[in-house]
Amino acid sequence: MPRKSLLPVTALCLLALPLTACGGNSAASDEKVVTVYSADGLKGENGDGWYDQVFKDFERDTGIKVEYVEGGSGEMVQRAVREKRNPQADVLVTLPPFIQQADSKGLLRKYVPEGAEQVSAANKAENGTWTCVVNNYFGFIRNTKELKQAPTTWEDLLDGTYKNKLQYSTPGVAGDGTAVLIKAMHDFGGERQAMDYLKKLQANNVGPSASTGKLAPKVDKGELLVANGDVQMNHAQSRSMPNLGIWFPAPKGGKPTTFALPYAAGLVTKAPHTANGQKLLDYMLSRKAQTQVSKVGGGFAARQDIKATDDNAVELAELTDGVEVFEPDWADIEKNITSYVDAWKSATGS
């Protein structure tokens, strides 16, 4: 499920419209349309992703057309900020800490979708402005053809083997890129230690990438040996990219680690089609849509009452077996993300 723009014609037309096109007038609010701004990863390259299935079912069942705009988590929030006086999106879907950032900027209004009571407290806002729709975990990928054995630790990536063969998406722009900082700070025991390591890693790093999804094809082809990603996206991509292998770097002498990186959705403040946005959020958390998360999307259901047993679910459980899952302090990260990204820029010269 590559993280590149896979916009249908309707979405491309949307991007070409002036900002007043979807305005919040009564005529617009009566339209049978809902606009989604989303982080990439849930839409399939060949129309076989979770979004593809859910949007198709939603349109058939409700008659409401989904207009879809895709980009990095930070990119989508920044776009919504620019449009705050005249919102174009109805639903915003991003990874943490960008969903918290969107909330703090007043971009989200309170709406608790049907089924949200089945989502864990850690995966939804206390004030009811957002909730997880697909759970996920951060990870790395490798080219299994060139690297028969996965690297084990962060330190392994400093080896000359990876010079110009390693790349991770840009922190502060991409959700998975920001996740690199979060995991490094956890595994190395603090900001300074993480930045010291990432400064060393820069000798092997190809350079910045606004989209995490664009890295997977490069790894599959062998242009890169290692890149960052996430379990849901990369597991789905592996169906058409046979040389992808998911792994989790470990701190030296420790266990491999990861953390939950859910796709979180919220209703946009003063959305042009508020009622339609509410219906879509309800639909994404419905039992029908949630049972498709694993089988279709290769991810983890947000609802705790959904117990997937399909082949994907079995493979995902095996992938994360023995991996230590930690819980980031999202309040601290949202508050200090700018300083963390600035520290990374200073350390790496980016």
Secondary structure, DSSP 8 states (H G I E B T S, - for coil): --SS----HHHHHHHHS-TTTT-SSHHHHTSSEEEEEEESSSS-TTS-SHHHHHHHHHHHHH--EEEEEEE-HHHHHHHHHHTTTS---SEEEE-TTHHHHHHHTT-EE----TTGGGB-GGGB-TTSS-EEEEE-BEEEEEETTT-SS---BGGGGGSGGGTTSEE---TTTSHHHHHHHHHHHHHHTSHHHHHHHHHHHTTTB----S-STTHHHHHHHTS-SEEEEEHHHHHHHTTT-TTEEEE--B-TTS--EE-B--EEEEEETT-TTHHHHHHHHHHHTSHHHHTHHHHTTSSEESBTT----SHHHHHHHHHHTT-EE----HHHHHHHHHHHHHHHHHHHT-
